[in-house]
Structures are given as C-alpha cells and as structure tokens.
C-alpha cells in the first residue's frame, strides 16, 4: 500500500528509523527522570534516637554508729561460749550479734540468749560471749554486764564489760572499743578523754575504775 502512494505523501506520513530512535531516547530519559523524582519525593524512614539508660543512683552515705570496720570493710570478732563452733570470725562491717552467732554455727540447744542483744551492731575486735559469764580480765575487771570489783583493763575489756561501768552505756562502750581499735590500744588512761562522749566529769568518775 505504501508503495502505491505518491512520494510526497510517503515522505510526509512516513517515519524515518533514526527519528524513531531519537524519540525513544527522549522518552527513556524522561521516564528515568520521572522515576528519580518520584523516589526522591517518597518519605524516608527515620530511626528513633537511642534511649540512654538512666544513671545508677548514688550510693547511700554510711550510717553513723554502724561500727568500726577493719581493712576491706570487714571486722574480726571472737565468738565464745555455748555455740557450735566457737572462735574468731571475720564478718562484713555493720554485722550484728545474730550474724556472729550464725557464723559460729548457731547456739547450742537449751542455751539462754535473753541477755544478748541480737540486733546490736558489732565492732572490730570485740568478743561475743554466749551463755557464759566473762572471766575477770588480767589486771582487773568483772563479769559482763555485772558490777566491776576492781579496775578494768582498757587493753582487753569487751563492750559488755565496759557497759557495766557506772555512767557507761552500750553506745559509749562501743565508742571506747572503736577508739582502742583505731589507735592500736590505749597508751594511757588519760586517752579516754579523746573518746567521743567522755567529758572531764565522766573521765573523773572513770579514771579510778579503769587501768591499762
């Protein structure tokens, strides 16, 4: 059919192959540009910022009067009397009398512990006596919690023995033992003046009741 048409019609209505190729290139470029613009216009996913873990709370301050601890925050106490395994025990600072008894295997059956304050905080270097009466300290001293017949030795007196002195309660007795432990012992009876809670009047009452 095309060959029968006049030449000028064939030229006007016909399409040259190179024209088709040029049009194809233009269309391809246009499609590629459109795809690129569409991709750039699409919303991109946004990552949420990482949530930081809250900082741990600061450690609580030490509790005043919780006992004097030795190196590494530990104390050494002597558990004696009617316990299953008496002897020296090393416990964490702030341990109580009941912890010392547990470390010594517990009290023996039938032992009366009503004279012990199981909730009392231990101090480094003290002795816990269970179900027995303390022997007099060499150079003086008396039973734990009882009257003191003579001068009490500051070098080895326990908290219970110091508590038996007139005007000395359990708190002041612990302060005396803590002072002795921190200083490595008393060098003179007059050192009692440096113990917290002992003034001149109380020292005057105690100086005749204690000795090195």
C-alpha positions as CSV (number, residue, x, y, z in Angstrom):
1,X,0.0,0.0,0.0
2,X,2.7,2.4,0.9
3,X,4.5,1.9,-2.4
4,X,1.4,3.0,-4.3
5,X,1.1,6.4,-2.6
6,X,2.8,9.4,-4.1
7,X,6.3,10.1,-3.0
8,X,5.5,13.4,-1.2
9,X,2.8,11.5,0.8
10,X,5.2,8.8,1.7
11,X,7.7,11.4,2.9
12,X,5.2,13.4,4.9
13,X,3.4,10.5,6.6
14,X,6.4,8.1,6.9
15,X,8.7,8.0,9.8
16,X,12.4,7.7,9.4
17,X,14.1,5.0,11.5
18,X,16.5,7.5,13.0
19,X,13.6,9.6,14.1
20,X,12.1,6.7,15.9
21,X,15.4,6.1,17.7
22,X,15.6,9.8,18.7
23,X,12.1,9.7,20.1
24,X,12.9,6.5,22.0
25,X,15.9,8.1,23.6
26,X,13.9,11.2,24.7
27,X,11.2,9.0,26.2
28,X,13.7,6.9,28.1
29,X,15.4,10.0,29.5
30,X,12.0,11.4,30.5
31,X,10.9,8.2,32.2
32,X,14.2,7.9,34.1
33,X,14.0,11.5,35.3
34,X,10.4,10.9,36.5
35,X,11.4,7.7,38.4
36,X,14.2,9.6,40.0
37,X,12.0,12.5,41.1
38,X,9.4,10.0,42.4
39,X,11.9,8.2,44.5
40,X,13.3,11.4,46.0
41,X,9.8,12.6,46.9
42,X,9.0,9.4,48.8
43,X,9.2,9.8,52.7
44,X,12.3,8.1,54.1
45,X,12.2,6.1,57.3
46,X,13.7,7.9,60.3
47,X,15.3,6.0,63.1
48,X,14.3,7.0,66.6
49,X,17.2,8.2,68.8
50,X,18.6,5.6,71.1
51,X,17.3,5.8,74.7
52,X,20.1,6.2,77.2
53,X,19.8,4.1,80.4
54,X,19.3,6.3,83.5
55,X,22.4,6.7,85.6
56,X,22.5,4.5,88.7
57,X,21.6,6.3,92.0
58,X,24.5,7.4,94.2
59,X,25.5,5.0,97.0
60,X,23.9,5.9,100.3
61,X,26.1,7.5,102.8
62,X,27.5,5.4,105.6
63,X,25.2,5.1,108.7
64,X,26.8,6.8,111.7
65,X,27.4,4.5,114.6
66,X,27.3,1.3,112.4
67,X,30.5,0.0,114.0
68,X,34.2,0.3,113.1
69,X,35.3,-1.9,110.2
70,X,38.8,-3.0,109.5
71,X,40.6,-3.1,106.2
72,X,38.4,-4.0,103.3
73,X,35.2,-3.1,105.2
74,X,35.4,-6.3,107.4
75,X,35.6,-6.8,111.2
76,X,37.1,-9.5,113.3
77,X,35.2,-10.7,116.4
78,X,35.7,-13.6,118.9
79,X,32.6,-15.7,119.4
80,X,32.9,-17.8,122.6
81,X,30.7,-19.8,124.9
82,X,27.9,-22.1,124.1
83,X,28.0,-22.0,120.3
84,X,28.6,-25.0,118.0
85,X,31.8,-23.7,116.5
86,X,33.4,-21.0,118.8
87,X,36.4,-19.0,117.5
88,X,37.4,-15.9,115.7
89,X,35.2,-14.9,112.8
90,X,35.7,-12.3,110.0
91,X,32.4,-10.6,109.1
92,X,31.3,-7.7,106.9
93,X,31.3,-4.3,108.5
94,X,27.9,-3.5,110.0
95,X,27.2,-7.1,111.0
96,X,25.1,-7.7,114.1
97,X,25.4,-10.2,117.0
98,X,23.0,-12.6,115.3
99,X,25.3,-12.7,112.3
100,X,28.2,-13.6,114.6
101,X,26.2,-16.4,116.2
102,X,25.2,-17.7,112.7
103,X,28.9,-17.7,111.6
104,X,29.7,-19.7,114.7
105,X,27.2,-22.4,113.7
106,X,24.4,-21.1,116.0
107,X,23.9,-21.5,119.7
108,X,23.7,-24.9,121.4
109,X,20.3,-26.3,122.3
110,X,19.0,-25.1,125.6
111,X,21.2,-22.0,125.7
112,X,19.6,-18.9,127.2
113,X,20.3,-15.9,125.0
114,X,18.0,-13.4,126.7
115,X,21.0,-11.5,128.0
116,X,22.2,-10.8,124.4
117,X,21.0,-8.0,122.2
118,X,21.0,-9.9,118.9
119,X,20.3,-6.7,117.0
120,X,23.4,-4.9,118.3
121,X,26.0,-3.8,115.7
122,X,29.3,-5.4,116.2
123,X,32.6,-3.5,116.4
124,X,36.0,-4.7,115.3
125,X,38.0,-6.6,117.9
126,X,35.2,-7.3,120.4
127,X,34.2,-10.6,122.0
128,X,30.7,-12.1,122.0
129,X,30.0,-14.4,124.9
130,X,27.1,-16.7,124.7
131,X,25.6,-18.4,127.8
132,X,28.7,-17.9,130.0
133,X,30.0,-15.3,132.4
134,X,33.1,-13.4,131.4
135,X,36.2,-14.2,133.3
136,X,38.0,-11.3,135.1
137,X,40.3,-9.5,132.7
138,X,44.0,-9.8,133.8
139,X,44.8,-6.8,135.9
140,X,41.2,-6.2,136.9
141,X,37.7,-6.4,135.5
142,X,34.5,-8.1,136.2
143,X,31.8,-10.2,134.6
144,X,30.0,-8.8,131.5
145,X,27.1,-6.6,132.5
146,X,27.8,-7.1,136.2
147,X,29.5,-5.0,138.9
148,X,33.2,-4.3,138.5
149,X,35.1,-5.4,141.6
150,X,38.3,-3.7,140.6
151,X,40.0,-1.5,137.9
152,X,39.0,-2.8,134.4
153,X,41.8,-3.3,131.9
154,X,41.3,-1.0,128.9
155,X,43.6,-3.2,126.9
156,X,41.2,-6.2,126.7
157,X,37.8,-5.1,128.1
158,X,34.8,-6.1,126.0
159,X,31.8,-3.9,125.1
160,X,29.8,-5.9,127.7
161,X,32.3,-5.3,130.4
162,X,32.7,-1.6,129.7
163,X,28.9,-1.3,129.6
164,X,29.0,-2.4,133.3
165,X,30.9,0.7,134.3
166,X,28.9,3.4,136.1
167,X,27.8,6.0,133.6
168,X,28.8,3.9,130.5
169,X,26.1,2.6,128.3
170,X,26.3,0.3,125.3
171,X,26.9,3.3,122.9
172,X,29.7,4.8,124.9
173,X,31.2,1.3,125.4
174,X,31.3,0.8,121.6
175,X,33.0,4.2,121.2
176,X,35.7,3.1,123.6
177,X,36.3,-0.1,121.8
178,X,36.3,1.6,118.4
179,X,38.8,4.2,119.7
180,X,41.1,1.4,121.0
181,X,40.9,-0.5,117.7
182,X,41.6,2.7,115.6
183,X,44.6,3.7,117.8
184,X,46.0,0.2,118.3
185,X,45.3,0.4,122.0
186,X,45.4,2.9,124.9
187,X,48.8,4.3,125.8
188,X,47.5,6.0,129.0
189,X,44.2,6.1,130.9
190,X,44.1,9.8,130.1
191,X,43.4,8.8,126.4
192,X,39.8,8.2,127.5
193,X,39.3,12.0,127.3
194,X,39.6,11.7,123.5
195,X,36.8,9.2,123.2
196,X,33.6,10.7,121.9
197,X,31.1,11.1,124.7
198,X,33.6,11.3,127.6
199,X,34.0,14.7,129.1
200,X,36.0,15.9,132.1
201,X,33.3,15.0,134.6
202,X,32.8,11.5,133.3
203,X,36.5,10.9,133.0
204,X,36.9,11.9,136.6
205,X,34.4,9.2,137.5
206,X,36.1,6.5,135.3
207,X,39.8,7.1,135.9
208,X,39.7,5.1,139.2
209,X,37.7,2.3,137.7
210,X,40.0,1.5,134.7
211,X,43.6,0.8,134.1
212,X,45.9,-0.1,131.1
